[in-house]
């Protein structure tokens, strides 16, 4: 059986079957496009000058610490 992840129809039963390795999982084409679009937004924000929590700053108590551009991939 194949479960296509579309971002809206996953059931708890399907999650259990996936976790148990009983089914094959694929990302639906429309969901993959949304992931690509979201990644483009994150990349744009990361390369900008504005501080964006968790994208080009630290987390929690480090939220006001900017991460150097050459270190963003580690974040």
C-alpha positions in Angstrom: 0.0 0.0 0.0 1.1 3.5 -0.8 0.3 6.6 1.3 0.7 10.0 -0.4 1.3 12.8 2.0 -0.7 15.8 0.8 -0.6 17.9 4.0 -4.2 17.5 4.9 -5.5 14.0 4.9 -3.1 11.9 7.1 -4.9 9.9 9.7 -3.6 8.6 13.0 -4.0 5.0 11.7 -1.8 5.9 8.7 0.8 7.4 11.0 1.0 4.1 12.9 1.3 2.1 9.7 4.0 4.4 8.5 5.9 4.2 11.8 5.6 0.4 11.8 7.0 0.3 8.3 3.9 -1.4 6.8 3.4 1.1 4.0 5.4 3.0 1.4 5.2 6.8 1.7 5.5 9.5 -1.0 5.0 13.2 -1.0 2.2 14.3 -3.3 3.2 16.6 -6.1 1.2 19.5 -4.8 2.6 19.1 -1.3 6.2 19.0 -2.8 5.5 22.3 -4.6 4.3 23.9 -1.3 7.5 22.7 0.4 9.6 24.2 -2.4 7.7 27.5 -2.1 8.2 27.6 1.6 11.9 26.9 1.2 12.1 29.8 -1.2 10.6 32.1 1.5 13.0 30.9 4.1 16.0 31.3 1.8 14.9 34.9 0.9 14.4 35.8 4.6 17.7 34.2 5.6 19.6 36.2 3.0 17.9 39.5 4.0 19.0 42.1 6.4 16.0 41.8 8.8 16.4 39.6 11.8 13.9 36.6 11.6 13.6 34.4 14.6 15.1 31.0 14.1 15.9 31.7 10.5 18.9 34.0 10.9 18.9 34.3 14.7 19.3 31.9 17.5 16.4 30.5 19.5 15.0 31.3 23.0 17.5 33.3 25.0 19.6 33.6 21.8 16.8 35.1 19.8 18.6 38.4 19.5 21.9 36.9 18.4 22.3 37.1 14.6 23.8 34.1 12.9 26.5 34.8 10.3 25.4 34.0 6.8 28.2 31.5 6.3 26.9 29.6 9.4 23.2 29.6 8.5 23.3 26.1 7.1 24.4 24.8 10.5 21.5 26.5 12.2 
